[in-house]
Amino acid sequence: MIEFAASFDSQMASLAPFFLYIVAGGLIFLETGVLLGFFLPGDSLLFSAGLVAASHGDINIVILVIVIFLAAFLGDQVGYVLGRTIGRPYLERHPSPRIQRMITRSEAFYEQTGWWAVVAARFFPWIRTFVPPIAGAAKMNYYKFLSANALGALLWGVGITLAGFYAATLPWVKTSSYAIAAFFISASIFSVIWNYLRRPPQLRDKS
């Protein structure tokens, strides 16, 4: 991961602290809050920001992780609101049987496993951009989404940034952030399977 992040590291190293905070926060917000930002390499950006902070004494790691947490958190909140206020009304204006089945399945999924999905999606490039607006369109409970979003922003945004920061002196730390990802991914998969097996046989046949 250090090798992949090297190019971002060299580019971000030339930035003044204030601009580093702005660039890091802005790119993370765009990736998580704007659908067109799905292509941005958030993991590498976070890790590189941590590496740069460790090698430049004028960059405050506390300020950096606060900015990144807020950017990641607010980005997902914007995605959720867009899905709820724009995506859902758009789908309801096109009441075809196929769209209605899609809405019903999405609502059931986010009701049963949405919390884990929002947290785990943080660690999947591209997917983390699209999960929040879909959650909003599926009318996932707002407070469940809020808590999952906050935890995901903490584990992903702050976790990977700190992994990069400490990896500058402790190379073994670079693998620890994905242990967290593995836990939530496994928990999400288990939750999906468990809820599917709990459904009555007749409902399984319709899915």
N, CA and C atoms as a LAMMPS dump frame, in Angstrom:
ITEM: TIMESTEP
0
ITEM: NUMBER OF ATOMS
621
ITEM: BOX BOUNDS ff ff ff
-5.0000000000000000e+02 5.0000000000000000e+02
-5.0000000000000000e+02 5.0000000000000000e+02
-5.0000000000000000e+02 5.0000000000000000e+02
ITEM: ATOMS id mol type element x y z
1 1 1 N 0.829 -1.205 0
2 1 2 C 0 0 0
3 1 3 C 0.865 1.258 0
4 2 1 N 2.03 1.201 0.679
5 2 2 C 2.932 2.34 0.694
6 2 3 C 3.393 2.665 -0.719
7 3 1 N 3.714 1.6 -1.499
8 3 2 C 4.175 1.814 -2.864
9 3 3 C 3.098 2.486 -3.71
10 4 1 N 1.859 2.039 -3.561
11 4 2 C 0.759 2.611 -4.343
12 4 3 C 0.514 4.062 -3.958
13 5 1 N 0.756 4.365 -2.679
14 5 2 C 0.493 5.726 -2.195
15 5 3 C 1.655 6.671 -2.443
16 6 1 N 2.787 6.155 -2.924
17 6 2 C 3.994 6.961 -3.029
18 6 3 C 3.796 8.201 -3.874
19 7 1 N 3.091 8.071 -4.999
20 7 2 C 2.91 9.226 -5.877
21 7 3 C 2.09 10.314 -5.2
22 8 1 N 1.048 9.939 -4.461
23 8 2 C 0.259 10.922 -3.729
24 8 3 C 1.092 11.553 -2.627
25 9 1 N 1.923 10.74 -2.002
26 9 2 C 2.792 11.24 -0.939
27 9 3 C 3.68 12.355 -1.452
28 10 1 N 4.312 12.153 -2.592
29 10 2 C 5.235 13.157 -3.13
30 10 3 C 4.498 14.423 -3.555
31 11 1 N 3.278 14.285 -4.068
32 11 2 C 2.512 15.451 -4.491
33 11 3 C 1.99 16.247 -3.305
34 12 1 N 1.544 15.549 -2.275
35 12 2 C 0.976 16.229 -1.112
36 12 3 C 2.054 16.817 -0.214
37 13 1 N 3.28 16.286 -0.307
38 13 2 C 4.357 16.759 0.562
39 13 3 C 4.723 18.213 0.304
40 14 1 N 4.441 18.691 -0.898
41 14 2 C 4.803 20.064 -1.25
42 14 3 C 3.773 21.085 -0.787
43 15 1 N 2.643 20.625 -0.26
44 15 2 C 1.577 21.536 0.151
45 15 3 C 1.837 22.106 1.538
46 16 1 N 1.463 23.367 1.742
47 16 2 C 1.493 23.96 3.073
48 16 3 C 0.426 23.275 3.931
49 17 1 N 0.613 23.252 5.255
50 17 2 C -0.343 22.544 6.126
51 17 3 C -1.804 22.896 5.865
52 18 1 N -2.104 24.203 5.763
53 18 2 C -3.494 24.614 5.557
54 18 3 C -4.064 24.012 4.282
55 19 1 N -3.283 24.048 3.209
56 19 2 C -3.756 23.518 1.93
57 19 3 C -3.828 21.992 1.947
58 20 1 N -2.966 21.361 2.725
59 20 2 C -3.053 19.901 2.861
60 20 3 C -4.371 19.512 3.513
61 21 1 N -4.749 20.236 4.567
62 21 2 C -6.037 19.961 5.225
63 21 3 C -7.195 20.146 4.237
64 22 1 N -7.136 21.233 3.453
65 22 2 C -8.211 21.537 2.508
66 22 3 C -8.284 20.487 1.398
67 23 1 N -7.117 20.146 0.837
68 23 2 C -7.085 19.188 -0.27
69 23 3 C -7.543 17.806 0.201
70 24 1 N -6.997 17.348 1.324
71 24 2 C -7.369 16.02 1.839
72 24 3 C -8.855 15.966 2.165
73 25 1 N -9.351 16.962 2.891
74 25 2 C -10.772 16.982 3.246
75 25 3 C -11.665 17.117 2.03
76 26 1 N -11.262 17.977 1.093
77 26 2 C -12.08 18.187 -0.098
78 26 3 C -12.195 16.947 -0.965
79 27 1 N -11.075 16.249 -1.17
80 27 2 C -11.108 15.049 -2.005
81 27 3 C -11.911 13.93 -1.349
82 28 1 N -11.764 13.777 -0.037
83 28 2 C -12.544 12.745 0.655
84 28 3 C -14.031 13.077 0.602
85 29 1 N -14.377 14.348 0.761
86 29 2 C -15.789 14.753 0.665
87 29 3 C -16.335 14.472 -0.724
88 30 1 N -15.562 14.795 -1.747
89 30 2 C -16.019 14.569 -3.119
90 30 3 C -16.23 13.088 -3.396
91 31 1 N -15.315 12.25 -2.9
92 31 2 C -15.45 10.819 -3.165
93 31 3 C -16.676 10.232 -2.481
94 32 1 N -16.963 10.688 -1.271
95 32 2 C -18.061 10.094 -0.507
96 32 3 C -19.394 10.8 -0.715
97 33 1 N -19.368 12.084 -1.105
98 33 2 C -20.608 12.841 -1.181
99 33 3 C -21.108 13.157 -2.568
100 34 1 N -20.237 13.058 -3.58
101 34 2 C -20.616 13.384 -4.949
102 34 3 C -20.435 12.144 -5.815
103 35 1 N -21.48 11.714 -6.474
104 35 2 C -21.428 10.46 -7.235
105 35 3 C -20.312 10.465 -8.279
106 36 1 N -20.037 11.623 -8.858
107 36 2 C -19.002 11.705 -9.888
108 36 3 C -17.598 11.532 -9.305
109 37 1 N -17.487 11.533 -7.975
110 37 2 C -16.181 11.365 -7.347
111 37 3 C -15.849 9.923 -7.006
112 38 1 N -16.617 8.984 -7.548
113 38 2 C -16.422 7.576 -7.186
114 38 3 C -15.043 7.045 -7.591
115 39 1 N -14.42 7.679 -8.592
116 39 2 C -13.142 7.178 -9.107
117 39 3 C -11.953 7.593 -8.236
118 40 1 N -12.142 8.507 -7.295
119 40 2 C -11.029 8.989 -6.475
120 40 3 C -10.508 7.89 -5.559
121 41 1 N -9.198 7.746 -5.439
122 41 2 C -8.602 6.68 -4.612
123 41 3 C -8.509 7.082 -3.146
124 42 1 N -9.632 7.031 -2.454
125 42 2 C -9.69 7.515 -1.079
126 42 3 C -8.71 6.848 -0.138
127 43 1 N -8.567 5.516 -0.224
128 43 2 C -7.666 4.805 0.681
129 43 3 C -6.236 5.326 0.558
130 44 1 N -5.765 5.467 -0.666
131 44 2 C -4.4 5.926 -0.901
132 44 3 C -4.216 7.374 -0.465
133 45 1 N -5.24 8.199 -0.681
134 45 2 C -5.174 9.587 -0.251
135 45 3 C -5.054 9.691 1.261
136 46 1 N -5.842 8.892 1.972
137 46 2 C -5.789 8.905 3.432
138 46 3 C -4.428 8.451 3.938
139 47 1 N -3.946 7.33 3.373
140 47 2 C -2.671 6.784 3.815
141 47 3 C -1.54 7.761 3.523
142 48 1 N -1.568 8.396 2.349
143 48 2 C -0.547 9.363 1.979
144 48 3 C -0.574 10.577 2.895
145 49 1 N -1.783 11.037 3.244
146 49 2 C -1.9 12.185 4.146
147 49 3 C -1.253 11.867 5.49
148 50 1 N -1.444 10.637 5.97
149 50 2 C -0.813 10.235 7.219
150 50 3 C 0.702 10.188 7.112
151 51 1 N 1.209 9.668 6.002
152 51 2 C 2.655 9.614 5.78
153 51 3 C 3.26 11.021 5.746
154 52 1 N 2.588 11.928 5.043
155 52 2 C 3.086 13.304 4.939
156 52 3 C 3.079 13.982 6.308
157 53 1 N 2.011 13.767 7.083
158 53 2 C 1.933 14.365 8.412
159 53 3 C 3.061 13.868 9.313
160 54 1 N 3.431 12.603 9.169
161 54 2 C 4.497 12.043 9.999
162 54 3 C 5.86 12.601 9.636
163 55 1 N 6.038 12.963 8.378
164 55 2 C 7.349 13.426 7.924
165 55 3 C 7.499 14.944 7.927
166 56 1 N 6.429 15.663 8.262
167 56 2 C 6.481 17.128 8.312
168 56 3 C 5.961 17.587 9.672
169 57 1 N 6.856 18.116 10.456
170 57 2 C 6.497 18.503 11.812
171 57 3 C 5.505 19.636 11.912
172 58 1 N 5.307 20.398 10.839
173 58 2 C 4.379 21.523 10.898
174 58 3 C 2.937 21.114 10.601
175 59 1 N 2.708 19.845 10.312
176 59 2 C 1.353 19.354 10.06
177 59 3 C 0.823 18.698 11.326
178 60 1 N -0.276 19.198 11.813
179 60 2 C -0.872 18.699 13.055
180 60 3 C -1.762 17.504 12.733
181 61 1 N -1.384 16.323 13.209
182 61 2 C -2.137 15.107 12.892
183 61 3 C -3.541 15.149 13.483
184 62 1 N -3.699 15.811 14.623
185 62 2 C -5.032 15.907 15.247
186 62 3 C -5.978 16.719 14.361
187 63 1 N -5.488 17.869 13.882
188 63 2 C -6.311 18.684 12.973
189 63 3 C -6.62 17.908 11.702
190 64 1 N -5.626 17.199 11.178
191 64 2 C -5.805 16.447 9.939
192 64 3 C -6.889 15.389 10.076
193 65 1 N -6.851 14.589 11.148
194 65 2 C -7.853 13.514 11.277
195 65 3 C -9.237 14.082 11.573
196 66 1 N -9.303 15.229 12.256
197 66 2 C -10.608 15.855 12.482
198 66 3 C -11.213 16.314 11.16
199 67 1 N -10.387 16.952 10.335
200 67 2 C -10.856 17.4 9.016
201 67 3 C -11.319 16.218 8.177
202 68 1 N -10.536 15.153 8.172
203 68 2 C -10.885 13.974 7.374
204 68 3 C -12.141 13.303 7.907
205 69 1 N -12.278 13.199 9.214
206 69 2 C -13.493 12.61 9.788
207 69 3 C -14.725 13.402 9.371
208 70 1 N -14.651 14.726 9.507
209 70 2 C -15.796 15.561 9.149
210 70 3 C -16.113 15.461 7.662
211 71 1 N -15.068 15.423 6.821
212 71 2 C -15.29 15.324 5.381
213 71 3 C -15.962 14.008 5.022
214 72 1 N -15.469 12.914 5.602
215 72 2 C -16.054 11.601 5.319
216 72 3 C -17.478 11.516 5.852
217 73 1 N -17.705 12.021 7.041
218 73 2 C -19.03 11.982 7.663
219 73 3 C -20.032 12.829 6.878
220 74 1 N -19.649 14.064 6.591
221 74 2 C -20.563 14.959 5.879
222 74 3 C -20.801 14.5 4.449
223 75 1 N -19.782 13.903 3.825
224 75 2 C -19.965 13.388 2.473
225 75 3 C -21.056 12.342 2.405
226 76 1 N -21.019 11.386 3.325
227 76 2 C -22.061 10.358 3.346
228 76 3 C -23.422 10.944 3.695
229 77 1 N -23.441 11.942 4.577
230 77 2 C -24.711 12.575 4.923
231 77 3 C -25.332 13.248 3.7
232 78 1 N -24.501 13.913 2.915
233 78 2 C -24.995 14.552 1.691
234 78 3 C -25.535 13.497 0.732
235 79 1 N -24.802 12.388 0.582
236 79 2 C -25.262 11.312 -0.286
237 79 3 C -26.612 10.76 0.148
238 80 1 N -26.775 10.573 1.452
239 80 2 C -28.044 10.067 1.988
240 80 3 C -29.188 11.039 1.697
241 81 1 N -28.953 12.316 1.957
242 81 2 C -29.995 13.328 1.745
243 81 3 C -30.376 13.414 0.272
244 82 1 N -29.383 13.346 -0.621
245 82 2 C -29.678 13.379 -2.049
246 82 3 C -30.525 12.179 -2.465
247 83 1 N -30.187 11.01 -1.927
248 83 2 C -30.979 9.826 -2.244
249 83 3 C -32.393 9.919 -1.716
250 84 1 N -32.544 10.502 -0.531
251 84 2 C -33.858 10.597 0.105
252 84 3 C -34.738 11.653 -0.558
253 85 1 N -34.148 12.795 -0.917
254 85 2 C -34.938 13.92 -1.416
255 85 3 C -35.045 13.975 -2.937
256 86 1 N -34.09 13.368 -3.638
257 86 2 C -34.109 13.396 -5.099
258 86 3 C -34.296 12.002 -5.686
259 87 1 N -33.511 11.052 -5.188
260 87 2 C -33.571 9.703 -5.749
261 87 3 C -34.908 9.017 -5.536
262 88 1 N -35.433 9.065 -4.309
263 88 2 C -36.703 8.39 -4.021
264 88 3 C -37.872 8.999 -4.794
265 89 1 N -38.044 10.325 -4.807
266 89 2 C -39.133 10.897 -5.61
267 89 3 C -39.022 10.552 -7.092
268 90 1 N -37.799 10.491 -7.599
269 90 2 C -37.617 10.128 -9.005
270 90 3 C -38.1 8.707 -9.259
271 91 1 N -37.753 7.781 -8.38
272 91 2 C -38.191 6.396 -8.545
273 91 3 C -39.704 6.276 -8.423
274 92 1 N -40.28 7.043 -7.516
275 92 2 C -41.731 6.963 -7.318
276 92 3 C -42.509 7.565 -8.486
277 93 1 N -41.866 8.405 -9.261
278 93 2 C -42.535 8.956 -10.452
279 93 3 C -42.513 7.972 -11.619
280 94 1 N -41.787 6.875 -11.454
281 94 2 C -41.714 5.849 -12.495
282 94 3 C -42.135 4.507 -11.875
283 95 1 N -43.422 4.365 -11.578
284 95 2 C -43.913 3.206 -10.818
285 95 3 C -44.069 1.935 -11.647
286 96 1 N -43.009 1.517 -12.315
287 96 2 C -43.074 0.252 -13.046
288 96 3 C -42.926 -0.905 -12.064
289 97 1 N -43.428 -2.088 -12.399
290 97 2 C -43.288 -3.247 -11.495
291 97 3 C -41.835 -3.546 -11.144
292 98 1 N -40.937 -3.392 -12.105
293 98 2 C -39.524 -3.671 -11.855
294 98 3 C -38.953 -2.71 -10.815
295 99 1 N -39.267 -1.418 -10.945
296 99 2 C -38.771 -0.432 -9.987
297 99 3 C -39.38 -0.659 -8.617
298 100 1 N -40.659 -1.016 -8.578
299 100 2 C -41.304 -1.28 -7.291
300 100 3 C -40.668 -2.482 -6.586
301 101 1 N -40.326 -3.523 -7.36
302 101 2 C -39.643 -4.676 -6.755
303 101 3 C -38.267 -4.271 -6.241
304 102 1 N -37.575 -3.43 -6.995
305 102 2 C -36.253 -2.969 -6.579
306 102 3 C -36.342 -2.16 -5.291
307 103 1 N -37.347 -1.286 -5.197
308 103 2 C -37.534 -0.477 -3.997
309 103 3 C -37.834 -1.369 -2.796
310 104 1 N -38.732 -2.327 -2.997
311 104 2 C -39.105 -3.226 -1.901
312 104 3 C -37.914 -4.011 -1.387
313 105 1 N -37.104 -4.539 -2.296
314 105 2 C -35.93 -5.312 -1.888
315 105 3 C -34.891 -4.432 -1.206
316 106 1 N -34.713 -3.226 -1.719
317 106 2 C -33.744 -2.306 -1.109
318 106 3 C -34.179 -1.925 0.3
319 107 1 N -35.467 -1.662 0.467
320 107 2 C -35.971 -1.317 1.795
321 107 3 C -35.775 -2.468 2.771
322 108 1 N -36.044 -3.68 2.324
323 108 2 C -35.872 -4.849 3.193
324 108 3 C -34.403 -5.041 3.553
325 109 1 N -33.521 -4.864 2.567
326 109 2 C -32.089 -5.044 2.826
327 109 3 C -31.582 -4.02 3.831
328 110 1 N -31.921 -2.752 3.621
329 110 2 C -31.416 -1.714 4.515
330 110 3 C -32.073 -1.768 5.888
331 111 1 N -33.269 -2.318 5.957
332 111 2 C -33.909 -2.501 7.249
333 111 3 C -33.21 -3.586 8.056
334 112 1 N -32.805 -4.648 7.391
335 112 2 C -32.224 -5.797 8.089
336 112 3 C -30.71 -5.684 8.262
337 113 1 N -30.003 -5.271 7.217
338 113 2 C -28.533 -5.299 7.251
339 113 3 C -27.908 -3.966 6.868
340 114 1 N -28.705 -2.918 6.796
341 114 2 C -28.197 -1.642 6.321
342 114 3 C -27.109 -1.043 7.189
343 115 1 N -27.212 -1.221 8.506
344 115 2 C -26.216 -0.626 9.405
345 115 3 C -24.836 -1.172 9.109
346 116 1 N -24.749 -2.508 9.027
347 116 2 C -23.457 -3.131 8.714
348 116 3 C -22.985 -2.757 7.316
349 117 1 N -23.91 -2.663 6.378
350 117 2 C -23.537 -2.356 4.999
351 117 3 C -22.917 -0.972 4.887
352 118 1 N -23.487 0.005 5.601
353 118 2 C -22.959 1.37 5.552
354 118 3 C -21.552 1.424 6.133
355 119 1 N -21.332 0.707 7.238
356 119 2 C -19.995 0.686 7.848
357 119 3 C -18.996 -0.02 6.942
358 120 1 N -19.349 -1.219 6.485
359 120 2 C -18.419 -2.028 5.688
360 120 3 C -18.116 -1.397 4.342
361 121 1 N -19.091 -0.686 3.752
362 121 2 C -18.905 -0.102 2.421
363 121 3 C -17.756 0.899 2.386
364 122 1 N -17.422 1.468 3.533
365 122 2 C -16.313 2.428 3.587
366 122 3 C -15.016 1.836 3.03
367 123 1 N -14.843 0.538 3.172
368 123 2 C -13.585 -0.091 2.799
369 123 3 C -13.587 -0.657 1.382
370 124 1 N -14.65 -0.353 0.629
371 124 2 C -14.736 -0.806 -0.759
372 124 3 C -14.734 0.396 -1.691
373 125 1 N -13.69 0.581 -2.503
374 125 2 C -13.705 1.67 -3.482
375 125 3 C -14.946 1.564 -4.371
376 126 1 N -15.458 2.704 -4.787
377 126 2 C -16.652 2.844 -5.612
378 126 3 C -17.924 2.567 -4.807
379 127 1 N -17.968 1.416 -4.126
380 127 2 C -19.19 1.058 -3.397
381 127 3 C -19.508 2.094 -2.339
382 128 1 N -18.481 2.602 -1.646
383 128 2 C -18.733 3.57 -0.575
384 128 3 C -19.367 4.863 -1.093
385 129 1 N -19.204 5.139 -2.386
386 129 2 C -19.82 6.336 -2.961
387 129 3 C -21.315 6.143 -3.189
388 130 1 N -21.728 4.925 -3.528
389 130 2 C -23.112 4.692 -3.936
390 130 3 C -24.023 4.189 -2.818
391 131 1 N -23.452 3.641 -1.749
392 131 2 C -24.283 3.109 -0.666
393 131 3 C -25.118 4.188 0.02
394 132 1 N -24.559 5.362 0.373
395 132 2 C -25.385 6.378 1.054
396 132 3 C -26.61 6.849 0.266
397 133 1 N -26.48 7.218 -1.026
398 133 2 C -27.7 7.639 -1.733
399 133 3 C -28.715 6.521 -1.89
400 134 1 N -28.243 5.278 -2.036
401 134 2 C -29.183 4.161 -2.12
402 134 3 C -29.889 3.98 -0.78
403 135 1 N -29.138 4.149 0.32
404 135 2 C -29.757 4.065 1.653
405 135 3 C -30.825 5.138 1.818
406 136 1 N -30.544 6.338 1.317
407 136 2 C -31.534 7.405 1.388
408 136 3 C -32.755 7.104 0.545
409 137 1 N -32.531 6.6 -0.666
410 137 2 C -33.655 6.262 -1.542
411 137 3 C -34.49 5.131 -0.966
412 138 1 N -33.844 4.225 -0.234
413 138 2 C -34.553 3.102 0.389
414 138 3 C -35.182 3.493 1.721
415 139 1 N -35.033 4.758 2.108
416 139 2 C -35.594 5.273 3.366
417 139 3 C -35.095 4.509 4.577
418 140 1 N -33.791 4.226 4.591
419 140 2 C -33.185 3.627 5.776
420 140 3 C -33.385 4.574 6.953
421 141 1 N -33.637 4.022 8.128
422 141 2 C -33.821 4.837 9.324
423 141 3 C -32.664 5.823 9.477
424 142 1 N -33.009 7.102 9.617
425 142 2 C -31.977 8.132 9.604
426 142 3 C -30.976 7.976 10.739
427 143 1 N -31.463 7.639 11.926
428 143 2 C -30.559 7.549 13.078
429 143 3 C -29.662 6.319 13.002
430 144 1 N -30.157 5.252 12.41
431 144 2 C -29.299 4.094 12.162
432 144 3 C -28.206 4.456 11.164
433 145 1 N -28.59 5.17 10.112
434 145 2 C -27.596 5.594 9.136
435 145 3 C -26.591 6.545 9.772
436 146 1 N -27.069 7.459 10.601
437 146 2 C -26.199 8.44 11.244
438 146 3 C -25.12 7.758 12.078
439 147 1 N -25.513 6.783 12.888
440 147 2 C -24.529 6.097 13.742
441 147 3 C -23.567 5.254 12.917
442 148 1 N -24.086 4.564 11.896
443 148 2 C -23.217 3.756 11.035
444 148 3 C -22.247 4.65 10.264
445 149 1 N -22.724 5.79 9.813
446 149 2 C -21.881 6.735 9.092
447 149 3 C -20.75 7.248 9.979
448 150 1 N -21.077 7.608 11.214
449 150 2 C -20.061 8.123 12.138
450 150 3 C -19 7.067 12.428
451 151 1 N -19.435 5.83 12.683
452 151 2 C -18.467 4.77 12.968
453 151 3 C -17.611 4.467 11.741
454 152 1 N -18.231 4.418 10.568
455 152 2 C -17.49 4.162 9.342
456 152 3 C -16.467 5.241 9.059
457 153 1 N -16.847 6.513 9.259
458 153 2 C -15.915 7.619 9.044
459 153 3 C -14.742 7.535 10.008
460 154 1 N -15.017 7.101 11.234
461 154 2 C -13.954 6.972 12.23
462 154 3 C -12.995 5.836 11.875
463 155 1 N -13.546 4.652 11.596
464 155 2 C -12.697 3.498 11.309
465 155 3 C -11.931 3.653 10.005
466 156 1 N -12.613 4.144 8.986
467 156 2 C -11.982 4.265 7.667
468 156 3 C -11.132 5.534 7.567
469 157 1 N -11.764 6.69 7.739
470 157 2 C -11.057 7.951 7.553
471 157 3 C -9.932 8.162 8.55
472 158 1 N -10.276 8.101 9.818
473 158 2 C -9.269 8.314 10.861
474 158 3 C -8.322 7.123 10.946
475 159 1 N -8.871 5.903 10.835
476 159 2 C -8.045 4.704 10.979
477 159 3 C -6.937 4.601 9.943
478 160 1 N -7.278 4.78 8.669
479 160 2 C -6.266 4.64 7.616
480 160 3 C -5.276 5.801 7.648
481 161 1 N -5.752 7.005 8.002
482 161 2 C -4.834 8.142 8.124
483 161 3 C -3.818 7.892 9.236
484 162 1 N -4.278 7.408 10.384
485 162 2 C -3.357 7.104 11.477
486 162 3 C -2.445 5.928 11.138
487 163 1 N -2.962 4.966 10.356
488 163 2 C -2.116 3.858 9.917
489 163 3 C -0.952 4.384 9.088
490 164 1 N -1.229 5.335 8.19
491 164 2 C -0.163 5.942 7.405
492 164 3 C 0.797 6.735 8.269
493 165 1 N 0.249 7.442 9.256
494 165 2 C 1.073 8.256 10.148
495 165 3 C 2.062 7.392 10.93
496 166 1 N 1.573 6.293 11.505
497 166 2 C 2.44 5.437 12.309
498 166 3 C 3.283 4.498 11.452
499 167 1 N 2.839 4.23 10.236
500 167 2 C 3.619 3.361 9.357
501 167 3 C 4.944 3.993 8.962
502 168 1 N 5.036 5.311 9.096
503 168 2 C 6.29 5.985 8.763
504 168 3 C 7.426 5.51 9.674
505 169 1 N 7.091 5.087 10.892
506 169 2 C 8.116 4.591 11.816
507 169 3 C 7.895 3.139 12.222
508 170 1 N 6.655 2.658 12.051
509 170 2 C 6.324 1.274 12.413
510 170 3 C 5.697 0.598 11.198
511 171 1 N 6.491 0.014 10.309
512 171 2 C 5.965 -0.546 9.052
513 171 3 C 4.868 -1.585 9.239
514 172 1 N 4.883 -2.315 10.35
515 172 2 C 3.88 -3.367 10.527
516 172 3 C 2.472 -2.804 10.691
517 173 1 N 2.387 -1.509 11.057
518 173 2 C 1.073 -0.905 11.276
519 173 3 C 0.277 -0.796 9.985
520 174 1 N 0.952 -0.789 8.831
521 174 2 C 0.253 -0.56 7.566
522 174 3 C -0.789 -1.623 7.251
523 175 1 N -0.71 -2.801 7.886
524 175 2 C -1.688 -3.854 7.615
525 175 3 C -2.839 -3.858 8.613
526 176 1 N -2.731 -3.109 9.693
527 176 2 C -3.721 -3.227 10.768
528 176 3 C -5.069 -2.633 10.404
529 177 1 N -5.099 -1.573 9.599
530 177 2 C -6.376 -0.939 9.281
531 177 3 C -7.302 -1.902 8.549
532 178 1 N -6.766 -2.812 7.767
533 178 2 C -7.62 -3.721 7.01
534 178 3 C -8.091 -4.905 7.841
535 179 1 N -7.495 -5.078 9.029
536 179 2 C -8.05 -6.062 9.946
537 179 3 C -9.428 -5.597 10.401
538 180 1 N -9.565 -4.301 10.614
539 180 2 C -10.872 -3.724 10.968
540 180 3 C -11.852 -3.921 9.821
541 181 1 N -11.386 -3.667 8.606
542 181 2 C -12.254 -3.843 7.437
543 181 3 C -12.721 -5.284 7.333
544 182 1 N -11.796 -6.232 7.534
545 182 2 C -12.145 -7.652 7.428
546 182 3 C -13.225 -8.03 8.428
547 183 1 N -13.146 -7.449 9.627
548 183 2 C -14.144 -7.753 10.65
549 183 3 C -15.541 -7.318 10.208
550 184 1 N -15.669 -6.079 9.74
551 184 2 C -16.982 -5.572 9.366
552 184 3 C -17.5 -6.194 8.077
553 185 1 N -16.594 -6.498 7.156
554 185 2 C -17.024 -7.175 5.933
555 185 3 C -17.579 -8.553 6.274
556 186 1 N -16.85 -9.294 7.118
557 186 2 C -17.304 -10.626 7.522
558 186 3 C -18.622 -10.546 8.27
559 187 1 N -18.723 -9.557 9.165
560 187 2 C -19.963 -9.396 9.93
561 187 3 C -21.125 -9.055 9.01
562 188 1 N -20.875 -8.235 7.995
563 188 2 C -21.93 -7.87 7.052
564 188 3 C -22.407 -9.08 6.263
565 189 1 N -21.46 -9.878 5.768
566 189 2 C -21.82 -11.075 4.999
567 189 3 C -22.603 -12.056 5.873
568 190 1 N -22.119 -12.256 7.097
569 190 2 C -22.812 -13.163 8.02
570 190 3 C -24.223 -12.683 8.299
571 191 1 N -24.365 -11.352 8.48
572 191 2 C -25.684 -10.802 8.766
573 191 3 C -26.647 -11.01 7.604
574 192 1 N -26.15 -10.817 6.372
575 192 2 C -26.992 -11.028 5.189
576 192 3 C -27.454 -12.478 5.113
577 193 1 N -26.511 -13.413 5.281
578 193 2 C -26.846 -14.84 5.206
579 193 3 C -27.818 -15.223 6.309
580 194 1 N -27.567 -14.741 7.521
581 194 2 C -28.413 -15.078 8.66
582 194 3 C -29.844 -14.582 8.453
583 195 1 N -29.986 -13.335 8.005
584 195 2 C -31.328 -12.801 7.781
585 195 3 C -32.026 -13.491 6.626
586 196 1 N -31.269 -13.905 5.619
587 196 2 C -31.885 -14.628 4.502
588 196 3 C -32.414 -15.984 4.968
589 197 1 N -31.634 -16.698 5.777
590 197 2 C -32.043 -18.011 6.255
591 197 3 C -33.225 -17.935 7.219
592 198 1 N -33.393 -16.792 7.872
593 198 2 C -34.507 -16.623 8.807
594 198 3 C -35.818 -16.346 8.084
595 199 1 N -35.753 -15.949 6.815
596 199 2 C -36.98 -15.64 6.077
597 199 3 C -37.766 -16.904 5.79
598 200 1 N -39.09 -16.796 5.745
599 200 2 C -39.911 -17.965 5.389
600 200 3 C -39.562 -18.464 3.996
601 201 1 N -39.648 -19.774 3.751
602 201 2 C -39.292 -20.347 2.442
603 201 3 C -40.003 -19.678 1.278
604 202 1 N -41.266 -19.299 1.454
605 202 2 C -42.006 -18.704 0.345
606 202 3 C -41.437 -17.346 -0.043
607 203 1 N -40.899 -16.598 0.92
608 203 2 C -40.283 -15.315 0.605
609 203 3 C -38.942 -15.501 -0.062
610 204 1 N -38.218 -16.541 0.299
611 204 2 C -36.937 -16.818 -0.346
612 204 3 C -37.138 -17.111 -1.83
613 205 1 N -38.22 -17.831 -2.14
614 205 2 C -38.469 -18.212 -3.528
615 205 3 C -38.772 -16.995 -4.392
616 206 1 N -39.295 -15.917 -3.766
617 206 2 C -39.642 -14.731 -4.537
618 206 3 C -38.458 -13.797 -4.729
619 207 1 N -37.39 -14.003 -3.962
620 207 2 C -36.255 -13.112 -4.05
621 207 3 C -35.339 -13.48 -5.201
